[in-house]
């Protein structure tokens, strides 16, 4: 059996809406994430991030942020700040978004991994929700980022992974 046949067999399980055991979903996600093109995985992630079956984007991004390493945290924050635009970045760095410790004076510059470590999950939730309101394409940007880091996505849980797999299966 070829890898394409194996992946196709896995994805067919998710087209019906049935969810295999949690261990199987995790294993399937690993197999599919390593076999499909990044844009296909990103599309499945984007659709899951905006689904009514998952928490709001801010909660998802905050959860993933908690599991990320400092460089990944900085990358996500820089994407969010870029989507917010200069005025919102200025407000965030001035502390009017609930305070973003360690970001004072970063307007127009990249947030470092060290600075990113100081940002609370609650602040990430606020930034992600505001970024989505300011620029709906942030979902696509974030999903493309997370498609490059699928081990982070596994932290969302079996239900979200099954939803990602279902979207990928139905895209075929």
N, C-alpha and C positions, 0 to 999 in steps of 0.2 A: 504494500500500500504506500503510495506517495504521500509526502507531507501535505500536499494540496488536498488529497482525498481525506486524510486524517483531520485536517482543519475543517474541511467541508462537513464531515461527519459530526464534529463537535458543534459547529454552528447550527446544524439542522436541529439539534436538541433544543436550541433556544428559540427557534422560529415558532414553536408550538406554544410558547409561554410557560412550559414546564421548567422548573428549576431543579437541577441535580443537587446532590448533597453539598454542603458548604466546602468540604475538602475538594470535591470534584470541580466546583465553580472556580476555586482558587487555582487549581491545576490547569483547567481549561483556559482561564484568563492568561496565565503565563505562556501557554502554548500559542494562543491566538495573538497576543501582544508581540511575541517574538517573530511571528510569521506574516502578519499583515503589514502592508505599507503604513507608515506613520500617519499619513493623511486619513486613512480608513479608521485607524484607532482614534485619532483626534475627532473625527466626525461622530463616532460612537460616544466618546466622552462628552462632546458638546451637547449632543441630544440628551444624554443622561443628566447633565448639569442643569438643563432647562426643563426637565420633566417634572410633572406634578407629583411623580412618585418619589422624588428625592427632595431633600431640604433645599431652602433657598441658596443661591450661589454663594453668598457671604459665608454661610455655615459650612458649605463644602470646602471652599478655599481655606477657611480658617482651620478646618480639620486636617487638610492636606499640609498646610503650613506648619502645623504642630509636628508633623512627622519628617519634615524636610531638613536637610543639612543647611548650614549657614549660607552657602552659595546659592542653593535653590531658593531659600527664603528671600534673599536679596533679589534674585531674578524675578520672582513673583511680585514683590513690592515695586520693583521698577516698572513692571508691566502695568500694575494697577495705577501707579502715579502717572504714567504716560497717558493712560486712558482718561484720567481725571482732568488733565490739563493744568496749565500754569496757575490759575487762580485757586483751584482746589488744592494743588500741591502747596501753595503758599499758606493756605488755611490749615492744612494738615501739619505743616512744619511749625506753624505758630501755636499749635495746640488746640485749635478750635474744632477739630474732629475728635474730641475726646483725648487729645494729647497723643503724640507719637514720640515717645521718649527716644532720644538719640538722633532725631532727624532734623533738629533745628539747624538752619543754615544749609540744608541740602537742596534747596530749590534750584533746579537746573543742573544738578549733578546726580550721578548715580548713587544709589544707596549701597553701602558696603555690606559685606556679610556680617561684620561686627555690629554695625548699626541695626541690621535686620534681626539680630538675636535679641535686641532690646524691645522689639515691637510685640505687644500682647496679641493673643488670638482675638480678643474682642475688638481691638483696633483693626485687625485684618478683616474681620467680618464687616465692619463699617466701611472700610476702604473698598472692599469688593462690591458691596451693595451700591455704593455711590459710583463706583467705576462702571458698573453695569447700567445704571441709570444715565450716566453721562455718555457712554459709548457701548452700545450693544455688542460690538464686535469683540469686546474683551473676552467673552465666552470662547470665541474661536481662538483667540490668542492664548488664553490659559489652557484650553484643551490641547492645542499644538504643543505647548510646553510640557504638559503632563503626559502626552503621548511619548515624549522623549524620556520620561521618568516613570514607567508603568509600575514600578515597585511602590511608589508613593500612592498610586491609585488604589492599590489593594487595601489600604487602610480605610477606605470608604465602606467596606463591608460587602458581604455576599450579595445582598439585594441590589446594591448599586452596580456591582460587577456583572451580575446576571442581566441587568438592564443594558449595560454597555454591550454585552455579548448579543443580546436580542437585537439591538440597533444595528450592530455589525452584520448579524445574520440576515436581517431584513433588507439590508442595503445590497446584498449580493444579487 
